Amino acid sequence: MLAKKFRLQIQNWLNDRNKKIFSRKSEFFIIKSSSNNLGFSRFGVIISKKVSKSAVRRNKIKRIIFNFIRLNKLHEIGGKDAAITVLPAAGQLEKTELETNLKRLLI
């Protein structure tokens, strides 16, 4: 799991209207990012019940995303905050498919 200091508090971040937010969209994810004044990046994941009715499956997807970020050391690249929204089509994907689609957007 990703350390707490690298996780983004999404509610506070989305309510801050002074930030310039850039968006990128794919078939499975929407990534909204902005710059921060920190020496590291922070990530947050948003998964609704439309992705999966099962909380177990939604948490598993969230863990897959956070572990992908941790293992690829994306949090060490400084100065970005990113909120990753998982779209319903991603609920049917396996771990490797999730990681490859996420890699296309983040790296």
C-alpha positions in Angstrom: 0.0 0.0 0.0 1.1 3.5 -0.7 2.3 5.5 2.4 -0.2 8.0 3.8 1.8 11.1 2.9 1.6 10.1 -0.8 -2.2 9.7 -0.7 -4.3 12.7 -1.7 -7.3 13.9 0.4 -9.6 14.1 -2.6 -12.5 16.0 -0.9 -10.3 18.9 0.0 -8.4 18.8 -3.3 -11.6 18.9 -5.5 -13.1 21.7 -3.4 -10.1 24.0 -3.9 -11.1 26.2 -6.9 -7.8 28.1 -7.1 -6.0 25.2 -8.8 -5.5 24.8 -12.5 -6.5 21.2 -13.2 -5.5 19.2 -16.3 -7.5 16.2 -17.3 -6.7 13.1 -19.3 -9.3 10.4 -20.2 -9.2 6.9 -21.5 -11.7 4.2 -21.8 -11.1 3.0 -18.2 -9.8 6.1 -16.2 -10.0 9.8 -15.9 -6.9 11.4 -14.4 -7.2 15.0 -13.1 -3.8 16.5 -12.0 -2.4 19.8 -10.8 0.9 20.9 -9.5 1.8 21.1 -5.8 4.7 22.7 -3.9 5.9 19.5 -2.4 9.0 17.4 -3.3 6.8 14.4 -4.0 3.5 13.5 -5.8 0.3 12.5 -4.2 -2.4 10.3 -5.6 -6.1 9.6 -4.8 -8.5 7.1 -6.3 -12.2 7.5 -6.8 -14.3 4.4 -7.4 -18.1 4.5 -7.4 -20.6 1.7 -7.0 -21.2 1.8 -10.8 -17.8 0.1 -11.1 -18.8 -2.8 -8.9 -21.5 -3.3 -6.4 -19.1 -5.3 -4.2 -17.0 -3.2 -1.8 -14.4 -6.0 -1.8 -13.9 -5.6 -5.6 -13.7 -1.8 -5.4 -11.1 -2.0 -2.6 -9.1 -4.6 -4.6 -9.0 -2.2 -7.6 -7.9 0.6 -5.3 -5.1 -1.6 -3.9 -4.0 -2.6 -7.4 -3.7 1.1 -8.4 -1.9 2.2 -5.3 0.6 -0.8 -5.5 1.2 0.0 -9.2 2.1 3.6 -8.2 4.3 2.4 -5.3 6.2 -0.3 -7.3 6.8 2.1 -10.3 8.0 4.8 -7.9 5.6 7.4 -9.4 5.2 9.1 -6.0 8.9 10.1 -6.1 8.4 12.2 -9.2 7.9 15.6 -7.6 5.3 18.3 -7.8 2.0 16.7 -8.9 -1.3 15.8 -7.3 -3.5 13.4 -9.2 -7.0 12.1 -8.7 -7.7 8.9 -10.6 -11.3 8.2 -11.3 -12.1 4.6 -12.2 -14.8 4.3 -14.9 -17.4 1.4 -14.9 -15.7 -0.4 -17.8 -12.6 -1.0 -15.6 -14.6 -3.1 -13.2 -14.4 -6.1 -15.5 -10.6 -6.0 -16.1 -8.0 -8.2 -14.6 -5.0 -6.9 -12.7 -2.5 -6.9 -15.6 -5.1 -5.1 -17.9 -5.7 -2.5 -15.3 -1.9 -1.9 -14.9 -1.2 -1.6 -18.6 -4.1 0.9 -19.2 -3.0 2.9 -16.2 0.6 2.9 -17.4 -0.4 4.4 -20.7 -2.0 7.4 -18.9 0.5 8.0 -16.1 3.9 7.3 -17.7 
